[in-house]
Amino acid sequence: MDKMTDTGSASLTIGDKTLSLPILKGSIGPDVIDVRKLYAETDCFTFDPGFTSTAACESAITYIDGDKGVLLYRGYPIDQLAKQSTFLEVCYLLINGELPNAAQYVEFERSITTHTMLHDQFDRFFQGFRRDAHPMAVMTASVGALSAFYHDSLDVNDPDHRRISMIRMIAKIPTIAARTFKYSIGQPFVSPRNELGYAENFLRMCFAVPAEDYKGNPILARAMDRIFILHADHEQNASTSTVRLAGSTGANPFACIAAGIAALWGPAHGGANEEALNMLREIGKPENVPAYVQGVKDRKYRLMGFGHRVYKNYDPRAKVMQETCHEVLKEVGDANDPLLQVAMELEKIALSDDYFISRKLYPNIDFYSGITLSAMGFPSEMFTVLFALARTVGWISQWQEMIADPQQKIGRPRQLYTGPAYRDFVSVDKRA
Ligand code: CMC
């Protein structure tokens, strides 16, 4: 860490005091003004709700150029990784910084596949939930509960403990996600199979039933793997920042990932793919698209799966997702699926409409992921669970980077206080 370089300074005048603030340069991307000494020297804070202009940390994992529509994991473009790599290779890359050589890959794959089982007692934990609980509620609780089952690896200051916890998280999260799904549909849990690939094993745990032999579909397994790659990391988004903030207190990694899953659940973040599919269903047919778009322009509702805080161009993940969507529908669905027709018409109309053009609103990854996952057999309540499964490696990589960072401090934002300045307590009999 600490690869940033000093490239000059910015001066800030407050009253009669002028302060010189260092400007730091990363390897690519915008420079940052280092305001760490601002409060000590001026008694002022910066004000940036939503962190639209704030770099909260130094990181060497993921880079986004939102204006150009670029996403790099450790320098590699997302489309190259999605088309040429595998999810486990991407996991290795995100955690270690480099792609594995053949021997490193074999060893990493072995360590993941031999940790996929859950403690037997963990299964009883699921029985406590109502069958109609939202799978994300079950995910948040059960991932948090991992710290109650694997407390032999919770010392965040021990690099060995951190490594074991990371492996456990990546290995066990598909088993938990699949059990969450099986529990919600009232089917028996399916144990992991170590000879299968990561995505293949996950699909089997979701869709195999004891009454018949399960036959995997390589096209769907490849699509699942690609969807995991596309969701693996995304810089300092809301859930990742939540993981870092929780981790900055020294909380154990399972608790931190559970916090990340909770943050991901919201419809403005990971919950958007569920909302996007619901929207396409509500529109129903391509003829209804113009009226729906008019409703968006009249600000009655937002176009789900459109727009992004960082991308002011086509989300590079959405391009690969669109291709994957076509492949999956050709294999298991209907290439003329009315929902796909609605999505394509909506995209066409929105991309040529000034409301969307002037606000730089483009499809994001969630626009096509809902249709794809639905065609693969997942109910919409599971979409965010799949996102959480894939993002776990990003969260854990960012958590590890933060713990190892010598500049790391407990995250403690300040505020612009606008409440009462001071008042004396009034006893209840004297209150109006
Ligand atoms: N539909 C219609 N108008 C929109 C949309 C949308 N989806 N997104 C933004 N706008 C408008 C918004 O009304 C505002 O217009 P104006 O300036 O006239 O008031 C302008 O665009 C800027 O919006 P904003 O809310 O300031 O932008 P933001 O950067 O805070 O919001 C966002 C980003 C993702 C929350 C938002 O675009 C949104 O709500 N999109 C729909 C939900 C969605 O698809 N989320 C998934 C994000 S990708 C997955 C992930 O990384 O988690």
Boltz pocket constraint, residues with backbone or C-beta under 6 A from the ligand:
constraints:
  - pocket:
      binder: B
      contacts: [[A, 234], [A, 237], [A, 267], [A, 268], [A, 269], [A, 270], [A, 272], [A, 296], [A, 301], [A, 302], [A, 303], [A, 304], [A, 305], [A, 306], [A, 307], [A, 308], [A, 309], [A, 310], [A, 359], [A, 361], [A, 364], [A, 365], [A, 366]]
      max_distance: 6.0
